[in-house]
Amino acid sequence: MEVTRTKLADGVYLTFLPARKFKTSLLSAQFITPIGADTASAYALLPAVLRRGTVSCPDMGALSTRLDRLYGARIDYTVRKRGENQCVGFVASFIDDSFVPGGEKLLEPVASLLGELICDPVTERGRFVPAYFDSEKTNLVDAIRSLINDKRDYADSRLLQEMCAGEPYGVSRLGDEDSARRVQLRRLYALYGQLIATAQLELFYSGSAPRERVEQALRAAFSTLPRENVQEVRATEKHTARAEVRRVEEALDVTQGKLGMGFSCGSDDIAALLMGNTIFGGSSNSRLFLNVREKLSLCYYASSVYHRLKGLITVSSGIEFQNFQRAYDEILAQLGEIQAGRLEDWELDGARSTLLTAYAAMGDSQGKLENFYLGQAATGQSETPEELAQLVRAVTPQRIFAAMETVSLDTVYFLRGKEAAE
């Protein structure tokens, strides 16, 4: 699959992902803007409000009717965080033209509707419809409040917030509840105008249509998009390791403790750290899973994630409150074993196989491909999954040990029960 990225206009790019094996086509439009505590909630709210209607389809009923006429096409709004940028927009899924009865073409009308949602939203008295704004604002506040219901995700989020306090990376993709409540209709409409004029717009297409036709359809769909003072995508700043470990403890009404540990990485050998993290806690054959969870039964779950752009590794685990110290010590002991180079050949082979399988599987999902290439565009990266696979294949054990030796504990977050805290 030959992936190409073409500039269509000032700050507007198309990533073309040719694919003939799918019965559907995917079309995505994503604005990339720096994430900040003061704007994250507003920008998270924006695509939900835009999705409520256009000038030609002023309500959800009219939009649904139009999508039904396009053989049940779907357009969903998205809010994602990539590096220290927020990505907001829409993803459309529709029957690929090669499967539409009678040779009808769906690419152009779907692209046109996508352009309308962004460039020609329904308004009332020169701003968004108040009823739509109020409804979606309530939904956003409810979504932010509900995050605490999944204690694992909540603890993982809190670890990053504490570890990256004062840094954009610590801001949630949805912002926070207080900021969401403070969003005003006038302010949101002003931010909308600013976003579509100055933010980089990344377009993605996956399907059987030729690139020239896709480019023509998208140029027509976004012909009225204002472009002025388009901003460059913000690069993610590496986290500066703390001289002293930051320790944060929180008490909630929970029956299972959540231990999160954040580590800073001093190496720039990304492929080696990918391998090292997979061995540490990034797979079902990892040290954390097989030893801390299975062998010693110290955790209900234990895994790690490598945040390559930020230079972090975070560990997520669920434990009994009384097992905090034992689990904490064992997690550090397993990291120490890797840093000392005490690994078996099957661990290295298994980690490499896990990563190569994940890269190969991206080609089997249009959604995964769009998500991957959005992440690349939003963070200034250019490697394809195939190129990343080649980098992983070339990693030696010595490089893994050298890279993991630079990993040091930075922040510890522990969520315990209220009764246990007393």
C-alpha positions as CSV (number, residue, x, y, z in Angstrom):
1,M,0.0,0.0,0.0
2,E,1.6,3.3,-1.1
3,V,0.6,6.0,1.3
4,T,0.9,9.6,0.1
5,R,0.4,12.9,1.8
6,T,-0.5,15.9,-0.4
7,K,-1.0,19.6,0.3
8,L,-4.4,20.7,-0.9
9,A,-4.4,24.3,0.4
10,D,-2.7,26.4,3.0
11,G,-2.5,24.2,6.1
12,V,-4.7,21.5,4.5
13,Y,-3.3,18.1,3.8
14,L,-4.7,14.8,2.4
15,T,-3.3,11.5,3.5
16,F,-4.3,9.0,0.8
17,L,-4.6,5.4,2.0
18,P,-5.5,3.3,-1.1
19,A,-7.4,0.1,-0.3
20,R,-9.6,-2.2,-2.3
21,K,-10.2,-5.0,0.2
22,F,-12.8,-3.1,2.2
23,K,-16.4,-2.8,1.4
24,T,-16.5,0.6,3.0
25,S,-14.6,3.8,2.5
26,L,-13.4,6.1,5.2
27,L,-13.2,9.9,5.0
28,S,-11.9,11.9,8.0
29,A,-11.4,15.6,8.6
30,Q,-9.4,16.6,11.7
31,F,-8.3,20.0,13.0
32,I,-5.1,20.0,15.0
33,T,-4.6,22.6,17.7
34,P,-2.4,22.9,20.8
35,I,-4.1,21.5,23.9
36,G,-4.5,23.8,26.8
37,A,-6.4,23.8,30.1
38,D,-8.3,26.9,29.1
39,T,-9.5,25.7,25.7
40,A,-9.6,21.9,25.9
41,S,-13.2,21.6,27.0
42,A,-14.4,24.2,24.5
43,Y,-12.7,22.4,21.6
44,A,-14.1,19.1,22.9
45,L,-17.6,20.6,22.8
46,L,-17.2,22.1,19.3
47,P,-17.6,19.1,17.0
48,A,-20.6,17.8,19.0
49,V,-22.3,21.1,18.4
50,L,-21.3,21.2,14.7
51,R,-22.7,17.6,14.3
52,R,-26.2,18.9,15.3
53,G,-26.9,20.4,11.8
54,T,-26.0,22.4,8.8
55,V,-27.7,25.2,6.9
56,S,-29.2,22.7,4.5
57,C,-29.9,20.0,7.2
58,P,-30.7,22.2,10.3
59,D,-31.4,19.4,12.7
60,M,-30.6,15.7,13.5
61,G,-33.6,14.5,11.7
62,A,-32.7,16.2,8.4
63,L,-29.1,15.0,8.8
64,S,-30.2,11.4,9.4
65,T,-32.5,11.5,6.3
66,R,-29.6,12.7,4.2
67,L,-27.3,10.0,5.5
68,D,-30.0,7.4,4.9
69,R,-30.1,8.5,1.2
70,L,-26.4,7.8,1.1
71,Y,-27.0,4.1,1.8
72,G,-26.7,4.5,5.6
73,A,-23.5,6.5,5.6
74,R,-22.2,7.5,9.1
75,I,-20.5,10.7,10.3
76,D,-19.3,10.7,13.9
77,Y,-17.5,13.5,15.7
78,T,-14.1,12.8,17.4
79,V,-12.0,14.3,20.1
80,R,-8.5,13.0,20.5
81,K,-5.2,14.0,22.1
82,R,-2.0,13.3,20.2
83,G,1.2,14.5,21.9
84,E,0.5,17.9,23.2
85,N,-2.1,18.7,20.5
86,Q,-5.9,18.2,20.5
87,C,-7.5,16.7,17.4
88,V,-11.2,17.5,16.8
89,G,-13.3,16.7,13.7
90,F,-15.3,14.1,12.0
91,V,-14.9,10.5,10.6
92,A,-17.3,9.4,7.9
93,S,-17.9,5.8,6.9
94,F,-19.8,4.8,3.8
95,I,-20.2,2.0,1.2
96,D,-17.2,2.0,-1.1
97,D,-18.2,3.1,-4.6
98,S,-17.2,-0.3,-6.1
99,F,-20.0,-1.9,-4.1
100,V,-22.8,0.7,-4.6
101,P,-25.7,-0.5,-6.8
102,G,-26.1,1.0,-10.2
103,G,-22.7,2.6,-10.1
104,E,-23.8,5.5,-7.9
105,K,-20.9,7.6,-6.5
106,L,-21.0,8.3,-2.7
107,L,-17.6,9.9,-2.3
108,E,-18.6,13.3,-3.5
109,P,-21.9,13.7,-1.6
110,V,-20.3,12.4,1.6
111,A,-17.3,14.8,1.2
112,S,-19.8,17.6,0.5
113,L,-21.7,16.9,3.7
114,L,-18.5,16.7,5.7
115,G,-17.5,20.2,4.4
116,E,-21.0,21.5,5.3
117,L,-20.7,20.3,8.9
118,I,-17.4,22.3,9.2
119,C,-17.9,25.3,7.0
120,D,-21.6,25.9,7.0
121,P,-23.1,24.9,10.4
122,V,-26.7,25.9,11.3
123,T,-26.7,29.1,13.3
124,E,-29.2,31.4,15.0
125,R,-28.6,35.2,15.2
126,G,-25.0,34.9,14.1
127,R,-23.9,32.1,16.5
128,F,-24.7,28.5,17.2
129,V,-28.2,27.4,18.1
130,P,-28.5,27.9,21.9
131,A,-30.6,24.7,22.4
132,Y,-27.9,22.6,20.6
133,F,-25.2,24.3,22.6
134,D,-26.9,23.8,25.9
135,S,-27.7,20.1,25.2
136,E,-24.2,19.2,24.1
137,K,-22.6,21.2,26.9
138,T,-24.6,19.1,29.4
139,N,-23.5,15.9,27.6
140,L,-19.8,17.0,27.8
141,V,-20.1,17.8,31.6
142,D,-21.7,14.4,32.1
143,A,-19.0,12.6,30.1
144,I,-16.2,14.3,32.1
145,R,-18.0,13.5,35.4
146,S,-18.4,9.8,34.3
147,L,-14.7,9.3,33.9
148,I,-14.4,8.7,37.6
149,N,-16.7,5.7,37.3
150,D,-13.9,3.7,35.6
151,K,-11.3,3.8,38.4
152,R,-8.5,2.3,36.2
153,D,-8.8,5.0,33.6
154,Y,-9.3,7.6,36.3
155,A,-6.1,6.6,38.0
156,D,-4.1,6.5,34.8
157,S,-5.4,10.0,34.0
158,R,-4.5,11.3,37.4
159,L,-1.0,9.9,37.2
160,L,-0.4,11.8,34.0
161,Q,-1.9,14.9,35.4
162,E,0.4,14.8,38.5
163,M,3.5,13.8,36.5
164,C,3.0,16.4,33.8
165,A,1.5,19.1,36.1
166,G,1.9,22.5,34.3
167,E,2.6,20.8,31.0
168,P,0.1,20.5,28.1
169,Y,0.5,16.7,28.2
170,G,-1.2,16.6,31.6
171,V,-4.4,18.1,30.2
172,S,-7.3,15.7,29.4
173,R,-8.6,15.5,25.9
174,L,-12.0,16.6,27.3
175,G,-10.6,19.2,29.7
176,D,-12.1,19.4,33.2
177,E,-15.6,19.8,34.6
178,D,-15.2,23.4,35.8
179,S,-13.9,24.5,32.4
180,A,-16.7,22.8,30.6
181,R,-19.3,24.5,32.8
182,R,-17.7,27.9,32.1
183,V,-17.9,27.6,28.3
184,Q,-20.1,30.3,26.9
185,L,-22.0,30.3,23.6
186,R,-20.3,33.5,22.3
187,R,-16.9,32.2,23.3
188,L,-17.4,28.9,21.6
189,Y,-18.4,30.5,18.3
190,A,-15.4,32.8,18.4
191,L,-13.1,29.7,19.0
192,Y,-14.8,28.0,16.1
193,G,-13.9,30.8,13.7
194,Q,-10.4,30.8,15.0
195,L,-10.0,27.1,14.7
196,I,-11.2,26.7,11.1
197,A,-9.1,29.7,10.0
198,T,-5.8,29.0,11.7
199,A,-5.6,25.3,12.7
200,Q,-4.0,22.7,10.5
201,L,-6.6,20.5,8.8
202,E,-5.7,16.9,8.2
203,L,-7.8,14.9,5.7
204,F,-7.7,11.1,5.4
205,Y,-9.2,8.8,2.8
206,S,-9.2,5.1,2.6
207,G,-11.0,3.3,-0.2
208,S,-10.8,2.4,-3.9
209,A,-11.3,5.8,-5.5
210,P,-8.2,7.2,-7.4
211,R,-6.3,10.0,-5.6
212,E,-7.1,12.7,-8.2
213,R,-10.8,12.2,-7.7
214,V,-10.5,12.3,-3.9
215,E,-8.5,15.5,-4.1
216,Q,-11.0,17.1,-6.4
217,A,-14.0,16.1,-4.1
218,L,-12.2,17.5,-1.0
219,R,-11.1,20.7,-2.7
220,A,-14.7,21.3,-3.7
221,A,-16.1,20.4,-0.2
222,F,-13.7,22.7,1.6
223,S,-13.6,25.5,-1.0
224,T,-15.1,28.0,1.5
225,L,-12.8,27.1,4.4
226,P,-11.1,30.3,5.6
227,R,-7.4,30.2,5.9
228,E,-5.3,32.9,7.6
229,N,-2.2,32.8,9.7
230,V,-2.2,28.9,9.8
231,Q,-0.3,27.7,12.8
232,E,2.4,25.0,12.7
233,V,1.7,21.8,14.6
234,R,3.2,22.2,18.1
235,A,6.0,19.8,18.9
236,T,5.8,17.8,22.1
237,E,8.3,18.9,24.7
238,K,10.2,16.0,26.5
239,H,9.4,15.7,30.2
240,T,12.2,16.8,32.4
241,A,13.0,14.1,35.0
242,R,12.5,15.2,38.6
243,A,15.4,15.2,41.0
244,E,13.1,13.7,43.7
245,V,10.2,11.3,43.2
246,R,6.8,13.0,43.4
247,R,4.3,11.0,45.5
248,V,0.6,11.5,45.4
249,E,-2.1,9.7,47.4
250,E,-5.8,10.0,47.0
251,A,-8.7,8.4,48.8
252,L,-12.0,7.5,47.2
253,D,-14.8,5.0,47.8
254,V,-13.1,2.1,46.2
255,T,-12.5,-1.6,47.2
256,Q,-9.4,-2.0,45.0
257,G,-6.3,0.1,45.2
258,K,-4.8,1.6,42.0
259,L,-1.0,2.0,41.9
260,G,0.4,4.1,39.1
261,M,4.1,4.7,38.5
262,G,5.5,7.2,36.0
263,F,9.1,6.9,34.7
264,S,11.1,9.3,32.7
265,C,13.3,8.0,29.8
266,G,16.6,9.5,29.1
267,S,17.3,7.7,25.8
268,D,16.2,8.8,22.3
269,D,16.4,5.2,21.0
270,I,12.7,4.9,20.4
271,A,12.8,1.4,18.9
272,A,14.8,0.1,21.8
273,L,12.4,1.7,24.3
274,L,9.5,0.2,22.5
275,M,11.0,-3.2,22.8
276,G,12.0,-2.6,26.4
277,N,8.6,-1.4,27.5
278,T,6.9,-4.4,25.7
279,I,9.2,-6.7,27.7
280,F,8.5,-4.7,30.9
281,G,4.7,-4.5,30.8
282,G,3.5,-3.9,27.3
283,S,2.2,-7.4,26.5
284,S,0.6,-10.6,28.0
285,N,4.1,-12.1,28.1
286,S,5.6,-9.1,29.9
287,R,7.5,-9.2,33.2
288,L,4.7,-7.3,35.0
289,F,2.0,-9.7,33.8
290,L,3.9,-13.0,34.3
291,N,5.7,-12.2,37.5
292,V,3.9,-9.4,39.4
293,R,0.4,-10.6,38.5
294,E,0.5,-14.3,37.7
295,K,3.5,-15.7,39.7
296,L,3.3,-13.5,42.8
297,S,-0.4,-12.6,42.6
298,L,0.3,-9.0,43.8
299,C,-1.9,-7.3,41.2
300,Y,-5.3,-7.9,39.6
301,Y,-3.7,-6.3,36.5
302,A,-0.3,-4.8,35.7
303,S,0.8,-3.2,32.5
304,S,2.9,-0.4,31.1
305,V,2.7,2.1,28.3
306,Y,5.5,3.9,26.5
307,H,4.7,7.5,25.6
308,R,7.4,7.9,23.1
309,L,7.0,11.6,22.2
310,K,7.0,12.6,25.8
311,G,9.7,10.2,26.8
312,L,7.7,8.5,29.5
313,I,6.7,5.0,30.6
314,T,3.7,4.7,32.9
315,V,2.7,1.6,34.9
316,S,-0.9,0.9,35.7
317,S,-1.9,-1.7,38.3
318,G,-4.8,-2.8,40.5
319,I,-3.9,-4.1,44.0
320,E,-5.1,-4.9,47.5
321,F,-4.4,-1.9,49.7
322,Q,-2.1,-3.8,52.0
323,N,0.0,-5.0,49.0
324,F,1.1,-1.5,48.1
325,Q,4.7,-1.8,49.2
326,R,5.2,-5.3,47.9
327,A,3.8,-4.5,44.5
328,Y,5.7,-1.3,44.3
329,D,9.0,-3.0,45.2
330,E,8.4,-5.9,42.7
331,I,7.6,-3.5,39.8
332,L,10.9,-1.7,40.4
333,A,12.7,-5.1,40.8
334,Q,11.4,-6.3,37.4
335,L,12.6,-3.0,35.8
336,G,16.0,-3.6,37.4
337,E,16.2,-7.1,35.9
338,I,15.7,-5.7,32.4
339,Q,18.2,-2.8,33.0
340,A,20.7,-5.4,34.2
341,G,20.2,-7.4,31.0
342,R,18.9,-10.5,32.7
343,L,16.4,-11.6,30.0
344,E,15.7,-14.8,28.2
345,D,15.8,-15.2,24.4
346,W,12.1,-16.0,24.4
347,E,11.3,-12.7,26.0
348,L,13.1,-10.7,23.3
349,D,11.6,-12.8,20.5
350,G,8.1,-12.5,22.0
351,A,8.3,-8.7,22.4
352,R,9.5,-8.3,18.9
353,S,6.8,-10.5,17.6
354,T,4.1,-8.6,19.5
355,L,5.2,-5.3,18.0
356,L,5.6,-6.6,14.5
357,T,2.1,-8.2,14.6
358,A,0.6,-5.0,15.8
359,Y,2.2,-3.0,12.9
360,A,1.1,-5.6,10.4
361,A,-2.5,-5.7,11.7
362,M,-2.9,-1.9,11.1
363,G,-3.5,-2.7,7.4
364,D,-6.6,-4.7,8.3
365,S,-8.5,-1.8,9.8
366,Q,-9.3,1.5,8.1
367,G,-9.9,3.0,11.6
368,K,-6.5,2.0,12.9
369,L,-4.8,3.4,9.8
370,E,-6.6,6.7,10.1
371,N,-5.8,6.8,13.9
372,F,-2.1,6.0,13.3
373,Y,-1.5,8.5,10.5
374,L,-3.4,11.2,12.4
375,G,-1.0,10.6,15.3
376,Q,1.9,11.0,12.9
377,A,0.6,14.2,11.4
378,A,-0.3,15.7,14.7
379,T,3.1,15.1,16.2
380,G,5.3,15.8,13.2
381,Q,6.3,12.1,12.6
382,S,6.7,10.5,9.2
383,E,7.4,6.8,9.7
384,T,5.0,4.3,8.3
385,P,4.0,1.1,10.2
386,E,6.3,-0.8,7.8
387,E,9.3,1.5,8.6
388,L,8.6,1.2,12.4
389,A,8.6,-2.5,12.0
390,Q,12.0,-2.4,10.3
391,L,13.3,-0.3,13.2
392,V,12.1,-2.9,15.7
393,R,13.6,-5.8,13.7
394,A,17.0,-4.0,13.9
395,V,17.0,-3.6,17.7
396,T,19.7,-5.5,19.5
397,P,19.6,-6.7,23.2
398,Q,22.4,-4.3,24.0
399,R,20.5,-1.3,22.7
400,I,17.5,-2.4,24.8
401,F,19.5,-2.6,28.0
402,A,21.3,0.7,27.3
403,A,18.0,2.5,26.7
404,M,16.2,1.0,29.7
405,E,19.1,1.9,32.0
406,T,18.1,5.6,31.4
407,V,14.5,4.9,32.8
408,S,14.1,6.4,36.3
409,L,11.1,6.7,38.6
410,D,9.5,10.1,38.5
411,T,6.0,10.0,40.0
412,V,4.0,7.6,42.1
413,Y,0.2,7.8,42.3
414,F,-1.8,5.7,44.7
415,L,-5.6,5.6,44.9
416,R,-6.8,3.9,48.1
417,G,-10.1,3.4,49.8
418,K,-11.5,5.9,52.3
419,E,-11.6,3.4,55.0
420,A,-8.0,2.3,54.4
421,A,-6.9,5.9,54.5
422,E,-8.3,6.4,58.0
